[in-house]
Amino acid sequence: MEDAAAAAASSAVVVEEERLDVLNKIGQKIGISKPRGEVHRDGDYHRAVHVWIYSESTQELLLQRRADCKDSWPGQWDISSAGHISAGDSSLVSAQRELQEELGISLPKDAFELIFIYLQECVINDGKFINNEFNDVYLVTTVDPIPLEAFILQETEVSAVKYISFEEYRSLLVKEDPDYVPYEVDEQYGQLFEIIRRRCTENTVARSLSLQKQLC
């Protein structure tokens, strides 16, 4: 019995904690990497990706509900997909990987549009989780919504997904609704909504001009 237990123990796969490149305060690598838990314990600057899926026809963003077991903002509605950039990885490869792992969707590199970089500095969990994170924010634009049943959720990360009007979502963030991960939309992260709003206006004008040409 003891031999069998020893054999099982020796064959167990040890999963090493994800390592992140440590950055300085202006986002440059300093030449070392650390386990994810130590990075957030010590408040080291590091990189991550945010991927937003946006449907043009409905003007909606896809949100995910973070799993209840998460160590940051459990059970709250958040970005379509997000995650750290592992040590040595590129931003775009990380964006593709996170979308595939969390939502089961594989997209080509040209589907990801880098729209801005956002520095998030905050402390939660009674000071136990320090998040100093440079986030590469990507927009994936679809004509129509990807059906919700097409998503395969990673249960350890995501408990649900839903679509919401980008204007309604912005309003909820302004009100600091406790069901949603907070973002300061009147500051740097507001760029997301300004970009979408501007494109909605441009698309409306383009459709109007097209219709006028057809009527002439």
Secondary structure as UniProt FT lines:
FT   HELIX           2..11
FT   STRAND          19..23
FT   TURN            25..26
FT   STRAND          29..35
FT   HELIX           36..42
FT   STRAND          45..55
FT   TURN            56..59
FT   STRAND          60..66
FT   TURN            68..69
FT   TURN            74..75
FT   STRAND          77..78
FT   STRAND          81..84
FT   TURN            87..88
FT   HELIX           91..103
FT   HELIX           109..111
FT   STRAND          113..124
FT   TURN            125..128
FT   STRAND          129..142
FT   HELIX           148..150
FT   TURN            155..157
FT   STRAND          158..165
FT   HELIX           166..174
FT   TURN            175..176
FT   TURN            178..179
FT   TURN            185..187
FT   HELIX           188..190
FT   HELIX           191..215
//
